[in-house]
Amino acid sequence: MKSLAIDSGRLQHQFADLASISSAPAPVVTRILFSEADLRARQYVKQLCLEAGLVVREDAVGNTFARWPGRNPQRPAVSTGSHIDAIPNAGRYDGVVGVLGAIEAMRALRESGFEPARPIELIVFTAEEPTRFGIGCLGSRLLAGALSPEKAASFKDGDGRSLEELRREAGFGAQALQTVRLAANSYAAFVELHIEQGPLLEQENVPVGVVEKIAAPSTLRVRLTGVGGHAGAMLMPERHDALLAGAEIALTVEQAALTSGSPDTVGTTGVFRIEPGAVNSVPCRAWLEIDFRDTQLSTRDAALRRIEDSVAQICKRRGVNFELERLNVDAPATCDSALIETVVAACGQLGLPVKRMISRAYHDSLFMAQVCPATMIFIPCRGGVSHRPDEYSSPEQIKNGVAVLALTLARLAGSSR
C-alpha cells in the first residue's frame, strides 16, 4: 500500500454541499426523517458512493449500505458509518463526519493501491436523531433487533403520520420492516467516526479519542390532562393546571440527575408543549419528553423510578390526569478491547496522540455493539458545541480522523483471519 492521501479539499466541498440541503436557511442545518431535505441528502450521498465505486443498496426503513466487496465478498464485512439526519437548528458535522469521512477513507485506501481481504461497508443509518418519533437510532435499533418491527410500525409523529405511511411514501415500502434485522455474522467489526460533542479533546489538545464505553440512554413521554378555563374567572384554589404539573415534573428531572450519586447522570426535558397556548387561558393539556442517561445502569434506573413516582405524586396533588410511557430504556455499551487497540495502533502509525474516552452522547454504535465488536473514533469540536449551527471541527481535525479511520479499516479488512 502506498502512502495514504486524504483529500481535505474534496471533503470540505462535500460538507458545504450537504449542509446546503436543509429545511432551514444557512447556517442552520435541519433534515428531519423522510422530509424533502432528508431525501435529497440521501440521494447526494448515494451518488458520492457510486462515484467512489461502491455497491449501494437500501433496506425497508431506509438504511443505506455502500460496499467495497474486496477479494472475498462472502466474508463478514468490516463496517463503518453514521447518520445524515439533523435536528432542527443543527450544524453540518454531527453524523456527517462519519459518513463523508468514511467515503473519503475508502477512496484514499483504493487510491493507495490497497485491496481489502474482506468487504468494507459504509452504513448510513436512518433517523439517528429522535426528532420525528421521539426515539433515537431507529435504523440501527431495527438492524440489531433491539426494536421490534411491530413496535416500529406503530410509531406516529406529531401530525399523526405513521412510520409505515412515511417510509412507503419515501420509496422504501417494497419490503417489510421484518427484513431489516441483520443476519448473524453480517459484520466482523464496526467503527464510527464522530465529532466528540464535548470539550475534552479540545481542552487537552488531543487530536483523537477512542471510545471505551457508551452511556445508557432512556426516554420518557408524559401526557398531562388538567382542566382549562378562563384565566380571570378560575380562582387559584380551583385550578388543575397541566403546565404547572409539567413544570414540577421538569424540576424533578433536574433534581433526580443532580442527586443520583453519579457524576455522569444527565436529565433533560427537551419537549414541553401546552394547550391551548393562550395568555388568558389556563393550560388544560401538556406533553413532555424527557431524556435521561448515565454510564451506570444502577444510578440511571434508580433515578428513573424516582421520576416516575414523582409524576404520580405531583399529578395526584394537583388533580391532573397523566399517561407515562417509556419510549426506550437502553443499556450502556462496552466497546471491544481489540478494536480499541487497533485504533490506538493506527494513531501511533500516524504519530497522533490518543485519549481513551467515555461517550456520554449515544450513537448508532450503541446498537451496532449488539451485532459485532464496535468502537468509536472521536475528533475535537470547537468549544464542545454540537446540535447548533456553530458546531465546528477544522479541516485538519477532520483529516486526522479520516486518516485514523482509513488505517483502522485497512488493519481490520486486510487481516487474513
N, C-alpha and C positions, 0 to 999 in steps of 0.2 A: 504494500500500500504506500503510495506517495504521500507527501505531506498534505495535511488537511487544510483546505482553504474555505473558510466561511465567508460568504458574500454579504457583508453587513449592509451595503448599499441596497442590494436587492431586497433584503429583509425590511429595511426601513420604508421602502416604497410600498411593500405589501402591507405593512402596518397602517400606513396612511390610506391606502386603497380600501382596506377592510373597515377602518374607522369611519370612512365616508358613507358606508352602508349602515344607516341608522334611522330610527324613527324620530329622532330629535336632532336639531341643528348642532353643528360643531361648536365647541369641542366636546359636547356631550355625545356619548355612545349609548344607545338603547336598542337592544334586539331581544324582544320577548319571543318565547317559543311559538313557532309557526306563524309569526307575523310576516308581513311582506318583507321587512328588513331581514328577518331571520332566514327566510327562504332565499333571498338574493345573496346573502352572505354564504350560505351553503353552496350555492352554485359557483361563487367565486373560488371558494376553497377547493371544490371538486375539480375545477378547471386547472388550478395550480398543481393538484395531484396528478392529473393526466399529463400535464406538460412535463412533470418530473419522471414520467414513465411508470407510474404506479397503477395498479389494477384496482378500480374503485367499485364498491358495492354499498348498498344501504339495507337496513333491516326495517321491520314493521313499525318501529317507533321513530325512525329517522337517524339512528346511529349510523355514522358513515365510516367505512373501513377502506383504507388505501394501502395496498400490499406490494411489497417488493419480494417476489417469490423466492429468490435465491437459488442455490444449487439443489436443494432438497425441499421442494414446495410442500411436501406432505408432512414435514416435521412440525411440531408445535412452534408457533411464531414467537419472536421477541416483540413485545408491543410497547407503544408509547402513545401519547396524545393528551388531549384536554378538551376544552369547550370553546365555542364562539358566541353563545348567547350572552346577553349582558342585561343587568338590571337597569331600571330607569336611572338616568343621571350617572352613568358609569363612565369608565375610561377605556383606553384602547389596548391594555396589556393583559388584564386578568383573563386567564384561559388561553387567550390568543397566542401568547408567547409559546405555549406548549404545543400549539397546532402548527403555526407558521414555522416555529423553530424546529419542529420535527421534520417538516418537509425539507427545510434547508439542510438539516443534518443528513438526511438520506441523499439529497443532491450532492453534498460535499463528499460523502463516502463514495458514491458512484463515480464522481469526477476524479477521485483519488485512485481509482482502479480497484477498490475493494468490492468483493463479491461475497455476500453472506452465505454461510453454510446452511442456514435455515431462514425462513421468511422473517422480514421485519415489517410490522404493520402499524400504521397510524390509525388511531380511533378518535373520531370527532364525536364526542358524546352529546346526546340530546339533553337539553334542559338541566345542566348542572345547577343553574340558579333556580330558586323555588318560586319565582315571580308569578307564574301563571296558575299553578295548582297548590302552592303553599308547601311543596315538598321538593327538596333539592336532590340532584343526582338521579333524575328519573331514568335516563337511559342506562346508566351503569347499575342501578338497582335491579332493573329488569334483566340485564346481561348476567348479573351474578345470581339471580334467583332470590334476591333479598326483598323483592316486591312481587306479589303475585299478579299475573296478567288480569285476573278478575278484579282485584282491588284497583289496579291502574285504570282499567276501563270504566270504573265508576267515578273517576275524578271529574269534577266540574270546576270551571273557572268562575270568576266573579260575575260574569254575564250569563252563567248557567250553561255554558257550552262544554260538552264532554270531550275528554281526550279522544275517544273513538271518532267523534264527529270531526274534530280538528285534524287528526292525523290523516283521515281519509281525504279531507278537503285539500290537505297539503301534498297529496300524492303518495302516501305511504300505506294505503289501505288494501293493497293486493294480498298481503299476508296477514295472518292473525297474530296478535300480540304474544300468543303462546310460542311462536317461533323465535322470539328474541333471545331467550336464555341460551347461553353458550354451552356447547357440548364440553364434557370433561376433557382436560388436557388440550384445550384450544391454544393456550399460551404457555410459554416457558417462563416468562417474566413480564413485568410491566413497570415502566419508569416514566414518571410525569415531570416535565419541566414546567416551572411556575414561578411567578414573582412571589416574594415572601409574604406580602400583605402584612408586614410587621416591620419594626425598625431595627432589629438586632444586627443583621448583616451590615447595614449602613453604619450603625453606631460603632461597631467593632472593626470596620474597614476590612471585612472578609468578603471575597468575591463570590463564593459559592457555599451553599448549605446543603447538607444531605439529611433527609428526614428519617428519624428512627421510630417515631410514633405519631399517630394522627388522633386528635381529640374525638371524644364521643359526643355526637350531636343529638338533640331532641327538639321537637317542635310541638307546641300545644296550640289548639284553636279553641277560643272561648266565645260563645254566643250568649248575650245577656238580653233579657226582655223585662223591662220595667213598666212603668205607667207614665205615659206622656200627658201633656196638658198645657194650659196657658201659663206662661211664666209669672204673670201677675196674679192670677186667680188661685193657683195651687199654693197653699200655705206650706211652709217648710216641714212641719211635723207630718204632713200627709204625703210627702213625696217618696217615690220609689224610682230614683234617678239611675238609669243604666250607665250613664257616663261616670258618675261618682263611684259606683261599684267597680267599673273598669279601672278608674284611676287608682283605687285602693289595691286592686289586683296587680297593676303595673308596679306600684311601690313595693308590694310583697315580693315580686320577681327580683327587684333590685336587692332587697334585704336578704333574700334567700341566697343570692350569689355572693353577697358581701360576707355572709356569716356561715358559709358552707364548711369552712375549715380547710379548703384547698385554694391555693393562690391562682389556680388555673380556671376556676369556675367563672363563667360569664353568663349573664342573662339579659335579654333584650326584648322589649315589647315593640316590635318593629311595625306592626299594623294595629291601628286603633281607629275604627270608623264608628260614627254615630248617625242615628236618625232621630228626628227629621232634619237636624242640622240648621235650625232657625234660631236666631238670637233670643226670640221671645217664646220659645217652646221648650219644655222640659224633655230631655232626651229619653225616648222610650226604648230604644234598642242600641246595642253596641256590639262590635265584633273586634276581638283581639287575636293576634297571632304572636306567639312567644317563642323565641329561640333561646335554648338553654343548653350549655355544653361544658364539658370538663375533660381532662385527661384521665380521670378516675371514675369508674362506674359507681363506686360506693357513695362518694360525695354527690355526684350528679343525681343519682336516683333518690337519695335521701332528700335533697333539695326539691326535686320534682314532687315528691309526696307532700312536702310541706306546702308547696304552692297549691296543689290540688285540694288539700284540706282547707287552706285559707280561702280558696274560691267559694267553697260550700259555706264556710262560716260568714264571709262577707255578704254573700247573696241572701242568706237566711236573715241576717241582721237588718239588711236594707229592704227586704221584701221584694227581691229581684229574682226571677227565674233564670236558670243557666243551663247550658249544654257545654260539656267539656270533652274535647276529642284529642287523643294523642295521634298526631299525624305520623310521627316517627320517633322511635327511641332506639338509637343505634349504639353498638359497642365501639370502643376505640379500635384502631388497627395498630399492630406492632409490625414494623417493616422488616423485611428479610435481611439478616445479617450479612449473608454472602453478597447480596445486591448492594448493600451499603458499602462494603469493602471494594466492590467493583467501581462504584462511583468515586470513592476516595482514591483508588489507583489511577483512574482517568485524570483526576485533578492533579495528582502527583506527576503524571506524564506531561501535563501542560504547565507545571510549575505554579499552580494556583492553590493558595491556602483554602481549607475547607472547614466548616463548622458543623458538628453534629447537632441536630435540632429536633424539637417537637413542633408539629404543625397544629396550632390552635384553631385555625380555619380547617374545615373539612372539604374534601375534594373527591373526584371520581376514584382516586387511588384508594379511598376508604373501602370501596366496594370491590375494586379490582383485586385487593388483597385477599378477598374471599375466593378468588378464581385462581390466582397464581402468586408466586413471590412478587412483592411490589415494594417500591420506594419512590421518593420524590427528590428532584434537584431544585433547590431554591436559588434565585438570584436576588440582589437587593432591589428595593424600590424606594424612591426618594421620600424621606420622612415616614416611611412605613405606611404611606397612604394607598388605599385601594377603594374600589367601588365609588370613585369620584372622578370627575373629568380631569383633575390634575394628577392622577395616577401616572407615574413615570419611572421607567428604567432606561438607562442610557444605552446607546448603540454598543458601547464597549461591554457593558454588563450583560446585555443580551447575547452578544457574540461569544463571550466566555461560557455562558450557559449552554448555548447550542454546541460549542466545541466539546464540552464535557458530555453532553448527551450523545453526540456522534461517536465519541470514543467508547462510551459505555455500551451503546448499541453494537458497535463493532466487536467489543470484547465478548458480549453475550451471544451475538449471532455468528461470530466466527469460530465459536467453540466446536470442537469435534465430538463433543458428548452427544 
